[in-house]
Amino acid sequence: MSASRYEQGRFFLKDLARSTVDFAATDQALGRPPPPMQNPAPPGVEPIALPGPVGWTRVRPVPLLDAMRRRASRRRFRPEPMELEEVAFLLWATQGVHRILNPAVSLRTVPSAGARHPFETYVAALSVNGLTAGLYRYLPLDHRLVPLERVEARQLAPRLVRACLGQFFVGRAAAVFVWTAVPARTEWRYGAAAHKVIALDAGHVMQNLYLACEAVDAATCAIAAYDQTAMDRLLGVDGEDEFTVYLAPVGRRAEDSADGA
């Protein structure tokens, strides 16, 4: 790889882009309306109400220190399905909304630069009691799921594996969480300084997933290696204004399954 590519990557990691931004000229400063906090449900599609976000019955209390000690990347799953309430809890734990302050700001279960929360959450349900196999998108403001495409698990699993560059364990999960970025939400406030903090925000989301999995006897493994075009196509996003940035399979934890960071 050329030195210039390394320099570009290191520039991205530093906070130098901020010095190039005229913050008096951002869309926020110019009084332009912010992008919506979540993408709407397609016309004519009835969202599915989810259990929670209070009164969980399948979520066991786990002391934070215990969850942090046990947290690990796990790529082996038991074949049993997960329950809809458990998936709902993990969705809430990674993007659930506590409070909406105004049309531009929501406070959620994870931190986000400027409270912009630039992600959409997709779920590929392979073996979830209470959900037909297929693709769904989470509506965090409503705590509901939007059905996108019904696909038999035996067809959806190999599509996911191919899009994840052959990482076979993805297809053995009960559900696969995929996060896309909608950069305009953060660009509205930070302009060209938005993109580093979007990447940082993704890390906050994933850490919450790892910790929340400890409360439902689930295993997960963060994945950042995938075929960008294939994953975007699978989700039905355009790859420009919305594109995949992170994903994680989730399933019943096999004993002694910790095998990664």
BELPEGI-V359133 format. One record per pair of residues at least 4 apart in sequence whose C-alpha atoms are under 7 Angstrom apart, sorted by sequence separation. I is the first residue (numbers start at 1). J is the second residue. D is the distance in whole Angstrom. If there is no record, write none. Layout:
i->I j->J d->D
i->I j->J d->D
This chain:
i->1 j->5 d->7
i->2 j->6 d->7
i->3 j->7 d->6
i->4 j->8 d->6
i->5 j->9 d->6
i->6 j->10 d->6
i->7 j->11 d->6
i->8 j->12 d->6
i->9 j->13 d->7
i->10 j->14 d->6
i->17 j->21 d->7
i->25 j->29 d->6
i->26 j->30 d->6
i->27 j->31 d->6
i->28 j->32 d->6
i->41 j->45 d->7
i->52 j->56 d->6
i->62 j->66 d->7
i->63 j->67 d->6
i->64 j->68 d->6
i->65 j->69 d->6
i->66 j->70 d->6
i->67 j->71 d->6
i->82 j->86 d->7
i->83 j->87 d->7
i->84 j->88 d->6
i->85 j->89 d->6
i->86 j->90 d->6
i->87 j->91 d->6
i->88 j->92 d->6
i->89 j->93 d->6
i->90 j->94 d->6
i->91 j->95 d->6
i->92 j->96 d->4
i->101 j->105 d->5
i->111 j->115 d->7
i->112 j->116 d->6
i->139 j->143 d->6
i->140 j->144 d->7
i->151 j->155 d->7
i->152 j->156 d->6
i->153 j->157 d->6
i->155 j->159 d->7
i->156 j->160 d->6
i->157 j->161 d->6
i->158 j->162 d->6
i->159 j->163 d->6
i->160 j->164 d->6
i->161 j->165 d->6
i->162 j->166 d->5
i->169 j->173 d->7
i->183 j->187 d->6
i->184 j->188 d->6
i->186 j->190 d->6
i->187 j->191 d->4
i->190 j->194 d->5
i->194 j->198 d->6
i->195 j->199 d->7
i->196 j->200 d->6
i->197 j->201 d->6
i->198 j->202 d->6
i->199 j->203 d->7
i->200 j->204 d->7
i->201 j->205 d->7
i->202 j->206 d->6
i->203 j->207 d->6
i->204 j->208 d->6
i->205 j->209 d->6
i->206 j->210 d->6
i->207 j->211 d->6
i->208 j->212 d->6
i->209 j->213 d->6
i->213 j->217 d->6
i->214 j->218 d->6
i->227 j->231 d->6
i->228 j->232 d->6
i->229 j->233 d->6
i->230 j->234 d->6
i->231 j->235 d->6
i->232 j->236 d->6
i->233 j->237 d->6
i->238 j->242 d->6
i->239 j->243 d->4
i->253 j->257 d->7
i->11 j->16 d->7
i->24 j->29 d->5
i->25 j->30 d->6
i->27 j->32 d->5
i->62 j->67 d->6
i->91 j->96 d->7
i->100 j->105 d->6
i->101 j->106 d->6
i->112 j->117 d->6
i->139 j->144 d->5
i->151 j->156 d->6
i->161 j->166 d->5
i->187 j->192 d->7
i->213 j->218 d->5
i->232 j->237 d->5
i->237 j->242 d->6
i->238 j->243 d->7
i->23 j->29 d->7
i->100 j->106 d->4
i->127 j->133 d->7
i->138 j->144 d->6
i->139 j->145 d->6
i->161 j->167 d->6
i->213 j->219 d->6
i->232 j->238 d->7
i->237 j->243 d->6
i->99 j->106 d->6
i->100 j->107 d->6
i->126 j->133 d->5
i->138 j->145 d->5
i->161 j->168 d->6
i->187 j->194 d->5
i->232 j->239 d->6
i->99 j->107 d->5
i->107 j->115 d->7
i->125 j->133 d->5
i->126 j->134 d->7
i->137 j->145 d->6
i->138 j->146 d->6
i->186 j->194 d->6
i->97 j->106 d->7
i->98 j->107 d->5
i->106 j->115 d->6
i->125 j->134 d->5
i->136 j->145 d->6
i->137 j->146 d->5
i->161 j->170 d->6
i->97 j->107 d->6
i->98 j->108 d->5
i->105 j->115 d->6
i->124 j->134 d->6
i->125 j->135 d->6
i->136 j->146 d->5
i->137 j->147 d->7
i->160 j->170 d->7
i->161 j->171 d->6
i->210 j->220 d->7
i->97 j->108 d->4
i->98 j->109 d->7
i->105 j->116 d->6
i->124 j->135 d->5
i->136 j->147 d->5
i->160 j->171 d->6
i->232 j->243 d->6
i->96 j->108 d->5
i->97 j->109 d->6
i->123 j->135 d->6
i->124 j->136 d->6
i->135 j->147 d->6
i->136 j->148 d->5
i->232 j->244 d->6
i->95 j->108 d->6
i->96 j->109 d->5
i->123 j->136 d->5
i->135 j->148 d->5
i->158 j->171 d->6
i->231 j->244 d->7
i->95 j->109 d->6
i->122 j->136 d->6
i->123 j->137 d->6
i->135 j->149 d->5
i->157 j->171 d->4
i->94 j->109 d->6
i->95 j->110 d->7
i->122 j->137 d->4
i->134 j->149 d->6
i->135 j->150 d->6
i->93 j->109 d->6
i->94 j->110 d->6
i->121 j->137 d->6
i->122 j->138 d->6
i->134 j->150 d->4
i->228 j->244 d->7
i->121 j->138 d->5
i->133 j->150 d->6
i->134 j->151 d->5
i->133 j->151 d->6
i->134 j->152 d->7
i->133 j->152 d->6
i->133 j->153 d->6
i->224 j->246 d->5
i->223 j->246 d->6
i->224 j->247 d->7
i->223 j->247 d->5
i->222 j->247 d->6
i->223 j->248 d->6
i->222 j->248 d->5
i->58 j->85 d->7
i->126 j->153 d->5
i->221 j->248 d->6
i->58 j->86 d->7
i->220 j->248 d->6
i->221 j->249 d->6
i->220 j->249 d->6
i->220 j->250 d->5
i->219 j->250 d->6
i->220 j->251 d->7
i->218 j->250 d->7
i->219 j->251 d->5
i->218 j->251 d->5
i->219 j->252 d->6
i->51 j->85 d->5
i->218 j->252 d->5
i->219 j->253 d->5
i->217 j->252 d->6
i->218 j->253 d->5
i->217 j->253 d->6
i->51 j->88 d->6
i->50 j->88 d->6
i->53 j->92 d->7
i->97 j->140 d->6
i->84 j->128 d->6
i->96 j->140 d->5
i->97 j->141 d->6
i->82 j->127 d->7
i->83 j->128 d->5
i->84 j->129 d->6
i->95 j->140 d->6
i->81 j->127 d->5
i->82 j->128 d->5
i->83 j->129 d->5
i->84 j->130 d->6
i->128 j->174 d->6
i->81 j->128 d->5
i->82 j->129 d->6
i->83 j->130 d->7
i->84 j->131 d->7
i->127 j->174 d->4
i->81 j->129 d->6
i->126 j->174 d->5
i->127 j->175 d->7
i->125 j->174 d->7
i->126 j->175 d->5
i->125 j->175 d->5
i->124 j->175 d->5
i->125 j->176 d->7
i->123 j->175 d->7
i->124 j->176 d->5
i->123 j->176 d->6
i->124 j->177 d->7
i->123 j->177 d->5
i->122 j->177 d->6
i->123 j->178 d->6
i->121 j->177 d->7
i->122 j->178 d->5
i->121 j->178 d->6
i->122 j->179 d->6
i->121 j->179 d->5
i->183 j->241 d->7
i->120 j->179 d->6
i->121 j->180 d->7
i->182 j->241 d->6
i->119 j->179 d->6
i->120 j->180 d->5
i->182 j->242 d->5
i->119 j->180 d->5
i->120 j->181 d->6
i->164 j->225 d->7
i->165 j->226 d->6
i->181 j->242 d->6
i->119 j->181 d->5
i->164 j->226 d->4
i->165 j->227 d->6
i->180 j->242 d->6
i->181 j->243 d->6
i->118 j->181 d->6
i->119 j->182 d->6
i->163 j->226 d->6
i->164 j->227 d->6
i->180 j->243 d->5
i->181 j->244 d->6
i->118 j->182 d->5
i->163 j->227 d->5
i->180 j->244 d->4
i->181 j->245 d->6
i->118 j->183 d->6
i->179 j->244 d->6
i->180 j->245 d->5
i->179 j->245 d->6
i->118 j->185 d->5
i->163 j->230 d->5
i->179 j->246 d->5
i->118 j->186 d->6
i->163 j->231 d->5
i->178 j->246 d->6
i->179 j->247 d->6
i->116 j->185 d->6
i->178 j->247 d->4
i->34 j->104 d->6
i->116 j->186 d->6
i->177 j->247 d->5
i->178 j->248 d->7
i->177 j->248 d->5
i->176 j->248 d->6
i->177 j->249 d->6
i->176 j->249 d->4
i->175 j->249 d->6
i->176 j->250 d->6
i->175 j->250 d->5
i->173 j->249 d->6
i->174 j->250 d->6
i->175 j->251 d->7
i->173 j->250 d->5
i->174 j->251 d->5
i->173 j->251 d->5
i->170 j->249 d->6
i->118 j->198 d->7
i->113 j->197 d->6
i->112 j->201 d->5
i->111 j->201 d->7
i->82 j->174 d->6
i->50 j->143 d->6
i->76 j->169 d->7
i->81 j->174 d->6
i->111 j->204 d->7
i->49 j->143 d->7
i->50 j->144 d->5
i->75 j->169 d->6
i->110 j->204 d->6
i->49 j->144 d->5
i->77 j->172 d->7
i->110 j->205 d->6
i->48 j->144 d->5
i->49 j->145 d->7
i->77 j->173 d->6
i->47 j->144 d->6
i->48 j->145 d->5
i->47 j->145 d->5
i->48 j->146 d->6
i->47 j->146 d->5
i->47 j->147 d->7
i->38 j->139 d->7
i->41 j->146 d->6
i->94 j->205 d->5
i->94 j->208 d->6
i->93 j->208 d->6
i->94 j->209 d->6
i->93 j->209 d->7
i->90 j->209 d->6
i->93 j->212 d->7
i->90 j->212 d->6
i->86 j->216 d->6
i->71 j->210 d->6
i->71 j->211 d->6
i->77 j->219 d->7
i->68 j->211 d->7
i->67 j->211 d->6
i->74 j->219 d->6
i->75 j->220 d->7
i->74 j->220 d->5
i->75 j->221 d->6
i->67 j->214 d->6
i->73 j->220 d->6
i->74 j->221 d->5
i->73 j->221 d->5
i->35 j->184 d->7
i->35 j->185 d->6
i->34 j->185 d->7
i->62 j->215 d->6
i->34 j->188 d->6
i->61 j->215 d->6
i->60 j->215 d->5
i->59 j->215 d->6
i->60 j->216 d->7
i->59 j->216 d->5
i->58 j->216 d->7
i->28 j->188 d->6
i->27 j->188 d->5
i->28 j->189 d->5
i->26 j->188 d->6
i->27 j->189 d->7
i->26 j->189 d->6
i->26 j->190 d->7
i->26 j->191 d->6
i->82 j->251 d->7
i->21 j->191 d->7
i->82 j->252 d->7
i->21 j->192 d->6
i->21 j->193 d->7
i->80 j->252 d->7
i->77 j->251 d->5
i->78 j->252 d->5
i->17 j->192 d->7
i->18 j->193 d->5
i->77 j->252 d->5
i->78 j->253 d->6
i->17 j->193 d->5
i->77 j->253 d->5
i->78 j->254 d->5
i->77 j->254 d->5
i->76 j->254 d->6
i->76 j->257 d->6
i->75 j->257 d->7
i->13 j->196 d->7
i->74 j->257 d->5
i->12 j->196 d->6
i->74 j->258 d->5
i->75 j->259 d->7
i->73 j->258 d->6
i->74 j->259 d->6
i->72 j->258 d->6
i->73 j->259 d->6
i->74 j->260 d->7
i->73 j->260 d->5
i->72 j->260 d->6
i->73 j->261 d->6
i->72 j->261 d->6
